[in-house]
Amino acid sequence: EIKHGRISMLAILGHLVTTAGARLPGNIDFQGTAFSDIPTGLAAFSKIPLAGTLQIIFFIGALELGFLQVQDQIEEDCEARMDSQGWSAAKKDSKRAIELNNG
């Protein structure tokens, strides 16, 4: 939940930045399509070459698979940090609820 909420926040930020006109310099492909030629929002998918769209999808998939492999370690690290701070079970539950409710 938290991870996907953070990703959604980054997606909105990216949309706002590109809508404001910020673009990478150079071309997105070897045919000469400039980053500035790509529209914002969902309309971008009509201009991005299929190979580029597939690269995005596979990259996100690789990130998700990598995260799945270390997810338990991340949770254990968080738990250990809370324990090292001397947090009670009630305080841990309270902090988790705050994070889930407010992002």
N, CA, C and O atoms as a GROMACS GRO file, in nm:
protein
  412
    1GLU      N    1   0.081  -0.119   0.000
    1GLU     CA    2   0.000   0.000   0.000
    1GLU      C    3   0.086   0.126   0.000
    1GLU      O    4   0.067   0.216  -0.082
    2ILE      N    5   0.179   0.130   0.092
    2ILE     CA    6   0.260   0.252   0.105
    2ILE      C    7   0.343   0.273  -0.020
    2ILE      O    8   0.352   0.384  -0.071
    3LYS      N    9   0.405   0.165  -0.069
    3LYS     CA   10   0.489   0.176  -0.188
    3LYS      C   11   0.409   0.228  -0.306
    3LYS      O   12   0.454   0.318  -0.377
    4HIS      N   13   0.291   0.173  -0.329
    4HIS     CA   14   0.211   0.215  -0.443
    4HIS      C   15   0.159   0.358  -0.426
    4HIS      O   16   0.144   0.430  -0.525
    5GLY      N   17   0.134   0.398  -0.304
    5GLY     CA   18   0.096   0.537  -0.279
    5GLY      C   19   0.209   0.632  -0.314
    5GLY      O   20   0.187   0.738  -0.372
    6ARG      N   21   0.331   0.593  -0.277
    6ARG     CA   22   0.448   0.676  -0.310
    6ARG      C   23   0.470   0.683  -0.461
    6ARG      O   24   0.501   0.790  -0.514
    7ILE      N   25   0.453   0.571  -0.530
    7ILE     CA   26   0.468   0.569  -0.676
    7ILE      C   27   0.363   0.660  -0.740
    7ILE      O   28   0.393   0.731  -0.836
    8SER      N   29   0.241   0.657  -0.689
    8SER     CA   30   0.136   0.744  -0.742
    8SER      C   31   0.171   0.891  -0.723
    8SER      O   32   0.146   0.973  -0.811
    9MET      N   33   0.229   0.924  -0.608
    9MET     CA   34   0.270   1.062  -0.583
    9MET      C   35   0.378   1.104  -0.683
    9MET      O   36   0.374   1.216  -0.734
   10LEU      N   37   0.473   1.016  -0.711
   10LEU     CA   38   0.578   1.047  -0.808
   10LEU      C   39   0.520   1.062  -0.949
   10LEU      O   40   0.566   1.148  -1.025
   11ALA      N   41   0.421   0.980  -0.983
   11ALA     CA   42   0.359   0.989  -1.115
   11ALA      C   43   0.290   1.124  -1.133
   11ALA      O   44   0.302   1.186  -1.239
   12ILE      N   45   0.219   1.168  -1.032
   12ILE     CA   46   0.152   1.299  -1.040
   12ILE      C   47   0.255   1.411  -1.051
   12ILE      O   48   0.238   1.505  -1.129
   13LEU      N   49   0.362   1.400  -0.973
   13LEU     CA   50   0.468   1.501  -0.980
   13LEU      C   51   0.529   1.505  -1.120
   13LEU      O   52   0.552   1.613  -1.175
   14GLY      N   53   0.556   1.389  -1.177
   14GLY     CA   54   0.610   1.383  -1.313
   14GLY      C   55   0.516   1.444  -1.415
   14GLY      O   56   0.560   1.514  -1.506
   15HIS      N   57   0.388   1.417  -1.400
   15HIS     CA   58   0.289   1.475  -1.492
   15HIS      C   59   0.288   1.627  -1.480
   15HIS      O   60   0.285   1.697  -1.581
   16LEU      N   61   0.289   1.679  -1.358
   16LEU     CA   62   0.288   1.824  -1.338
   16LEU      C   63   0.413   1.890  -1.395
   16LEU      O   64   0.405   1.997  -1.454
   17VAL      N   65   0.528   1.826  -1.376
   17VAL     CA   66   0.654   1.882  -1.424
   17VAL      C   67   0.656   1.886  -1.577
   17VAL      O   68   0.696   1.986  -1.636
   18THR      N   69   0.614   1.776  -1.642
   18THR     CA   70   0.614   1.776  -1.789
   18THR      C   71   0.507   1.869  -1.845
   18THR      O   72   0.528   1.930  -1.950
   19THR      N   73   0.393   1.880  -1.779
   19THR     CA   74   0.290   1.973  -1.824
   19THR      C   75   0.339   2.117  -1.813
   19THR      O   76   0.302   2.202  -1.894
   20ALA      N   77   0.424   2.144  -1.714
   20ALA     CA   78   0.482   2.277  -1.698
   20ALA      C   79   0.589   2.306  -1.804
   20ALA      O   80   0.634   2.420  -1.816
   21GLY      N   81   0.629   2.204  -1.880
   21GLY     CA   82   0.722   2.226  -1.990
   21GLY      C   83   0.861   2.171  -1.971
   21GLY      O   84   0.944   2.183  -2.062
   22ALA      N   85   0.891   2.111  -1.859
   22ALA     CA   86   1.025   2.055  -1.837
   22ALA      C   87   1.038   1.924  -1.916
   22ALA      O   88   0.956   1.834  -1.901
   23ARG      N   89   1.140   1.915  -1.998
   23ARG     CA   90   1.164   1.796  -2.079
   23ARG      C   91   1.313   1.765  -2.082
   23ARG      O   92   1.397   1.853  -2.065
   24LEU      N   93   1.344   1.638  -2.105
   24LEU     CA   94   1.483   1.600  -2.122
   24LEU      C   95   1.533   1.651  -2.256
   24LEU      O   96   1.456   1.660  -2.351
   25PRO      N   97   1.661   1.685  -2.265
   25PRO     CA   98   1.715   1.725  -2.395
   25PRO      C   99   1.738   1.602  -2.482
   25PRO      O  100   1.750   1.491  -2.431
   26GLY      N  101   1.745   1.621  -2.610
   26GLY     CA  102   1.780   1.513  -2.701
   26GLY      C  103   1.659   1.438  -2.755
   26GLY      O  104   1.545   1.483  -2.745
   27ASN      N  105   1.690   1.322  -2.814
   27ASN     CA  106   1.588   1.242  -2.880
   27ASN      C  107   1.554   1.118  -2.799
   27ASN      O  108   1.637   1.065  -2.726
   28ILE      N  109   1.430   1.072  -2.815
   28ILE     CA  110   1.385   0.952  -2.745
   28ILE      C  111   1.415   0.826  -2.826
   28ILE      O  112   1.418   0.716  -2.771
   29ASP      N  113   1.437   0.842  -2.956
   29ASP     CA  114   1.467   0.727  -3.042
   29ASP      C  115   1.566   0.766  -3.150
   29ASP      O  116   1.609   0.882  -3.158
   30PHE      N  117   1.603   0.669  -3.234
   30PHE     CA  118   1.701   0.694  -3.340
   30PHE      C  119   1.637   0.757  -3.463
   30PHE      O  120   1.709   0.795  -3.556
   31GLN      N  121   1.505   0.767  -3.468
   31GLN     CA  122   1.437   0.830  -3.580
   31GLN      C  123   1.430   0.982  -3.565
   31GLN      O  124   1.382   1.050  -3.656
   32GLY      N  125   1.477   1.035  -3.455
   32GLY     CA  126   1.482   1.179  -3.435
   32GLY      C  127   1.365   1.238  -3.360
   32GLY      O  128   1.348   1.360  -3.359
   33THR      N  129   1.284   1.156  -3.295
   33THR     CA  130   1.173   1.207  -3.214
   33THR      C  131   1.231   1.268  -3.087
   33THR      O  132   1.291   1.198  -3.005
   34ALA      N  133   1.211   1.397  -3.070
   34ALA     CA  134   1.265   1.466  -2.952
   34ALA      C  135   1.173   1.443  -2.832
   34ALA      O  136   1.052   1.424  -2.848
   35PHE      N  137   1.231   1.446  -2.713
   35PHE     CA  138   1.150   1.435  -2.592
   35PHE      C  139   1.044   1.546  -2.588
   35PHE      O  140   0.934   1.525  -2.539
   36SER      N  141   1.079   1.663  -2.641
   36SER     CA  142   0.984   1.775  -2.640
   36SER      C  143   0.867   1.752  -2.734
   36SER      O  144   0.766   1.822  -2.724
   37ASP      N  145   0.878   1.656  -2.826
   37ASP     CA  146   0.768   1.623  -2.918
   37ASP      C  147   0.664   1.531  -2.855
   37ASP      O  148   0.556   1.512  -2.911
   38ILE      N  149   0.695   1.473  -2.740
   38ILE     CA  150   0.606   1.378  -2.674
   38ILE      C  151   0.504   1.457  -2.591
   38ILE      O  152   0.543   1.538  -2.507
   39PRO      N  153   0.374   1.434  -2.613
   39PRO     CA  154   0.273   1.506  -2.534
   39PRO      C  155   0.270   1.455  -2.389
   39PRO      O  156   0.333   1.354  -2.357
   40THR      N  157   0.199   1.526  -2.305
   40THR     CA  158   0.188   1.485  -2.165
   40THR      C  159   0.071   1.390  -2.146
   40THR      O  160  -0.014   1.375  -2.234
   41GLY      N  161   0.068   1.325  -2.031
   41GLY     CA  162  -0.044   1.237  -1.997
   41GLY      C  163  -0.047   1.110  -2.079
   41GLY      O  164   0.055   1.065  -2.131
   42LEU      N  165  -0.165   1.052  -2.090
   42LEU     CA  166  -0.182   0.926  -2.162
   42LEU      C  167  -0.157   0.940  -2.311
   42LEU      O  168  -0.130   0.841  -2.379
   43ALA      N  169  -0.166   1.062  -2.364
   43ALA     CA  170  -0.139   1.084  -2.506
   43ALA      C  171   0.006   1.050  -2.541
   43ALA      O  172   0.038   1.028  -2.657
   44ALA      N  173   0.092   1.047  -2.442
   44ALA     CA  174   0.233   1.014  -2.467
   44ALA      C  175   0.250   0.874  -2.524
   44ALA      O  176   0.341   0.850  -2.603
   45PHE      N  177   0.162   0.782  -2.484
   45PHE     CA  178   0.176   0.645  -2.532
   45PHE      C  179   0.156   0.633  -2.682
   45PHE      O  180   0.206   0.538  -2.743
   46SER      N  181   0.086   0.727  -2.743
   46SER     CA  182   0.068   0.722  -2.888
   46SER      C  183   0.193   0.767  -2.962
   46SER      O  184   0.208   0.737  -3.080
   47LYS      N  185   0.282   0.838  -2.896
   47LYS     CA  186   0.404   0.889  -2.959
   47LYS      C  187   0.530   0.810  -2.923
   47LYS      O  188   0.628   0.813  -2.997
   48ILE      N  189   0.527   0.739  -2.811
   48ILE     CA  190   0.644   0.661  -2.772
   48ILE      C  191   0.648   0.534  -2.857
   48ILE      O  192   0.546   0.466  -2.870
   49PRO      N  193   0.762   0.503  -2.916
   49PRO     CA  194   0.772   0.380  -2.997
   49PRO      C  195   0.740   0.256  -2.912
   49PRO      O  196   0.762   0.256  -2.791
   50LEU      N  197   0.690   0.151  -2.977
   50LEU     CA  198   0.653   0.029  -2.907
   50LEU      C  199   0.770  -0.026  -2.826
   50LEU      O  200   0.752  -0.071  -2.713
   51ALA      N  201   0.890  -0.022  -2.883
   51ALA     CA  202   1.007  -0.073  -2.811
   51ALA      C  203   1.029   0.005  -2.682
   51ALA      O  204   1.068  -0.053  -2.580
   52GLY      N  205   1.004   0.135  -2.684
   52GLY     CA  206   1.019   0.216  -2.564
   52GLY      C  207   0.915   0.182  -2.458
   52GLY      O  208   0.946   0.176  -2.339
   53THR      N  209   0.792   0.160  -2.502
   53THR     CA  210   0.686   0.121  -2.409
   53THR      C  211   0.718  -0.014  -2.346
   53THR      O  212   0.699  -0.032  -2.225
   54LEU      N  213   0.766  -0.107  -2.426
   54LEU     CA  214   0.803  -0.238  -2.373
   54LEU      C  215   0.919  -0.227  -2.274
   54LEU      O  216   0.921  -0.297  -2.173
   55GLN      N  217   1.015  -0.141  -2.303
   55GLN     CA  218   1.126  -0.120  -2.210
   55GLN      C  219   1.076  -0.069  -2.075
   55GLN      O  220   1.122  -0.113  -1.970
   56ILE      N  221   0.981   0.023  -2.079
   56ILE     CA  222   0.924   0.077  -1.955
   56ILE      C  223   0.856  -0.033  -1.875
   56ILE      O  224   0.877  -0.046  -1.755
   57ILE      N  225   0.774  -0.114  -1.944
   57ILE     CA  226   0.700  -0.221  -1.877
   57ILE      C  227   0.796  -0.324  -1.817
   57ILE      O  228   0.778  -0.366  -1.703
   58PHE      N  229   0.897  -0.365  -1.894
   58PHE     CA  230   0.992  -0.465  -1.843
   58PHE      C  231   1.076  -0.409  -1.729
   58PHE      O  232   1.109  -0.483  -1.636
   59PHE      N  233   1.111  -0.282  -1.735
   59PHE     CA  234   1.189  -0.220  -1.627
   59PHE      C  235   1.109  -0.217  -1.497
   59PHE      O  236   1.161  -0.250  -1.390
   60ILE      N  237   0.982  -0.178  -1.507
   60ILE     CA  238   0.896  -0.177  -1.388
   60ILE      C  239   0.880  -0.318  -1.333
   60ILE      O  240   0.883  -0.339  -1.212
   61GLY      N  241   0.864  -0.417  -1.423
   61GLY     CA  242   0.854  -0.556  -1.379
   61GLY      C  243   0.979  -0.603  -1.307
   61GLY      O  244   0.970  -0.672  -1.206
   62ALA      N  245   1.096  -0.565  -1.361
   62ALA     CA  246   1.222  -0.603  -1.297
   62ALA      C  247   1.234  -0.540  -1.158
   62ALA      O  248   1.281  -0.604  -1.064
   63LEU      N  249   1.193  -0.414  -1.147
   63LEU     CA  250   1.195  -0.349  -1.015
   63LEU      C  251   1.104  -0.420  -0.916
   63LEU      O  252   1.142  -0.441  -0.801
   64GLU      N  253   0.985  -0.458  -0.961
   64GLU     CA  254   0.891  -0.528  -0.873
   64GLU      C  255   0.947  -0.663  -0.829
   64GLU      O  256   0.937  -0.700  -0.712
   65LEU      N  257   1.006  -0.737  -0.923
   65LEU     CA  258   1.065  -0.867  -0.888
   65LEU      C  259   1.180  -0.850  -0.789
   65LEU      O  260   1.193  -0.927  -0.694
   66GLY      N  261   1.263  -0.749  -0.812
   66GLY     CA  262   1.373  -0.723  -0.720
   66GLY      C  263   1.324  -0.685  -0.582
   66GLY      O  264   1.380  -0.727  -0.481
   67PHE      N  265   1.218  -0.605  -0.577
   67PHE     CA  266   1.162  -0.565  -0.448
   67PHE      C  267   1.105  -0.685  -0.374
   67PHE      O  268   1.119  -0.696  -0.252
   68LEU      N  269   1.040  -0.776  -0.446
   68LEU     CA  270   0.983  -0.895  -0.382
   68LEU      C  271   1.090  -0.978  -0.314
   68LEU      O  272   1.065  -1.040  -0.210
   69GLN      N  273   1.211  -0.980  -0.372
   69GLN     CA  274   1.320  -1.061  -0.317
   69GLN      C  275   1.374  -1.004  -0.186
   69GLN      O  276   1.428  -1.079  -0.104
   70VAL      N  277   1.362  -0.874  -0.166
   70VAL     CA  278   1.418  -0.812  -0.046
   70VAL      C  279   1.312  -0.756   0.048
   70VAL      O  280   1.344  -0.694   0.150
   71GLN      N  281   1.185  -0.778   0.016
   71GLN     CA  282   1.077  -0.720   0.096
   71GLN      C  283   1.083  -0.764   0.242
   71GLN      O  284   1.066  -0.681   0.332
   72ASP      N  285   1.107  -0.891   0.266
   72ASP     CA  286   1.114  -0.939   0.405
   72ASP      C  287   1.230  -0.875   0.480
   72ASP      O  288   1.218  -0.842   0.598
   73GLN      N  289   1.344  -0.857   0.411
   73GLN     CA  290   1.460  -0.795   0.475
   73GLN      C  291   1.430  -0.649   0.511
   73GLN      O  292   1.471  -0.601   0.617
   74ILE      N  293   1.360  -0.580   0.423
   74ILE     CA  294   1.324  -0.440   0.450
   74ILE      C  295   1.235  -0.432   0.572
   74ILE      O  296   1.255  -0.347   0.659
   75GLU      N  297   1.135  -0.520   0.579
   75GLU     CA  298   1.044  -0.520   0.693
   75GLU      C  299   1.118  -0.553   0.823
   75GLU      O  300   1.090  -0.493   0.927
   76GLU      N  301   1.213  -0.648   0.816
   76GLU     CA  302   1.291  -0.682   0.935
   76GLU      C  303   1.378  -0.564   0.979
   76GLU      O  304   1.391  -0.538   1.098
   77ASP      N  305   1.438  -0.493   0.882
   77ASP     CA  306   1.519  -0.375   0.915
   77ASP      C  307   1.436  -0.268   0.984
   77ASP      O  308   1.480  -0.208   1.082
   78CYS      N  309   1.317  -0.244   0.932
   78CYS     CA  310   1.228  -0.144   0.994
   78CYS      C  311   1.191  -0.185   1.136
   78CYS      O  312   1.192  -0.102   1.228
   79GLU      N  313   1.160  -0.312   1.152
   79GLU     CA  314   1.124  -0.363   1.286
   79GLU      C  315   1.243  -0.348   1.382
   79GLU      O  316   1.226  -0.309   1.497
   80ALA      N  317   1.364  -0.381   1.333
   80ALA     CA  318   1.484  -0.370   1.418
   80ALA      C  319   1.511  -0.225   1.458
   80ALA      O  320   1.551  -0.198   1.571
   81ARG      N  321   1.489  -0.132   1.365
   81ARG     CA  322   1.510   0.010   1.397
   81ARG      C  323   1.412   0.057   1.504
   81ARG      O  324   1.449   0.130   1.596
   82MET      N  325   1.287   0.013   1.491
   82MET     CA  326   1.188   0.052   1.592
   82MET      C  327   1.224  -0.007   1.728
   82MET      O  328   1.211   0.059   1.831
   83ASP      N  329   1.272  -0.133   1.728
   83ASP     CA  330   1.312  -0.196   1.853
   83ASP      C  331   1.432  -0.125   1.915
   83ASP      O  332   1.437  -0.106   2.036
   84SER      N  333   1.529  -0.085   1.830
   84SER     CA  334   1.648  -0.017   1.883
   84SER      C  335   1.614   0.119   1.943
   84SER      O  336   1.687   0.169   2.028
   85GLN      N  337   1.504   0.178   1.900
   85GLN     CA  338   1.458   0.306   1.955
   85GLN      C  339   1.376   0.287   2.082
   85GLN      O  340   1.339   0.384   2.148
   86GLY      N  341   1.348   0.160   2.116
   86GLY     CA  342   1.272   0.131   2.236
   86GLY      C  343   1.122   0.153   2.222
   86GLY      O  344   1.053   0.178   2.321
   87TRP      N  345   1.071   0.144   2.099
   87TRP     CA  346   0.928   0.166   2.077
   87TRP      C  347   0.847   0.050   2.131
   87TRP      O  348   0.885  -0.066   2.114
   88SER      N  349   0.738   0.081   2.195
   88SER     CA  350   0.646  -0.023   2.244
   88SER      C  351   0.561  -0.073   2.127
   88SER      O  352   0.557  -0.011   2.020
   89ALA      N  353   0.495  -0.185   2.149
   89ALA     CA  354   0.408  -0.241   2.045
   89ALA      C  355   0.297  -0.142   2.009
   89ALA      O  356   0.259  -0.130   1.892
   90ALA      N  357   0.245  -0.072   2.109
   90ALA     CA  358   0.139   0.026   2.084
   90ALA      C  359   0.190   0.142   1.998
   90ALA      O  360   0.119   0.189   1.908
   91LYS      N  361   0.313   0.187   2.025
   91LYS     CA  362   0.368   0.298   1.946
   91LYS      C  363   0.394   0.252   1.803
   91LYS      O  364   0.369   0.328   1.709
   92LYS      N  365   0.444   0.130   1.784
   92LYS     CA  366   0.466   0.076   1.650
   92LYS      C  367   0.335   0.072   1.572
   92LYS      O  368   0.328   0.115   1.457
   93ASP      N  369   0.230   0.020   1.637
   93ASP     CA  370   0.100   0.013   1.571
   93ASP      C  371   0.047   0.152   1.536
   93ASP      O  372  -0.010   0.172   1.430
   94SER      N  373   0.068   0.246   1.626
   94SER     CA  374   0.023   0.383   1.602
   94SER      C  375   0.095   0.444   1.483
   94SER      O  376   0.033   0.506   1.397
   95LYS      N  377   0.227   0.427   1.477
   95LYS     CA  378   0.306   0.482   1.366
   95LYS      C  379   0.268   0.418   1.233
   95LYS      O  380   0.260   0.486   1.131
   96ARG      N  381   0.244   0.287   1.234
   96ARG     CA  382   0.201   0.218   1.111
   96ARG      C  383   0.067   0.272   1.063
   96ARG      O  384   0.047   0.296   0.944
   97ALA      N  385  -0.026   0.292   1.157
   97ALA     CA  386  -0.158   0.345   1.122
   97ALA      C  387  -0.148   0.486   1.065
   97ALA      O  388  -0.216   0.520   0.968
   98ILE      N  389  -0.062   0.568   1.124
   98ILE     CA  390  -0.043   0.704   1.074
   98ILE      C  391   0.011   0.699   0.932
   98ILE      O  392  -0.037   0.773   0.845
   99GLU      N  393   0.109   0.614   0.907
   99GLU     CA  394   0.169   0.604   0.774
   99GLU      C  395   0.068   0.556   0.671
   99GLU      O  396   0.061   0.610   0.560
  100LEU      N  397  -0.011   0.456   0.706
  100LEU     CA  398  -0.111   0.404   0.612
  100LEU      C  399  -0.222   0.505   0.586
  100LEU      O  400  -0.271   0.515   0.473
  101ASN      N  401  -0.262   0.578   0.687
  101ASN     CA  402  -0.373   0.672   0.671
  101ASN      C  403  -0.333   0.802   0.602
  101ASN      O  404  -0.413   0.862   0.530
  102ASN      N  405  -0.210   0.845   0.624
  102ASN     CA  406  -0.169   0.975   0.572
  102ASN      C  407  -0.063   0.969   0.463
  102ASN      O  408  -0.036   1.070   0.398
  103GLY      N  409  -0.003   0.852   0.443
  103GLY     CA  410   0.100   0.840   0.341
  103GLY      C  411   0.220   0.917   0.379
  103GLY      O  412   0.318   0.919   0.305
   0.00000   0.00000   0.00000
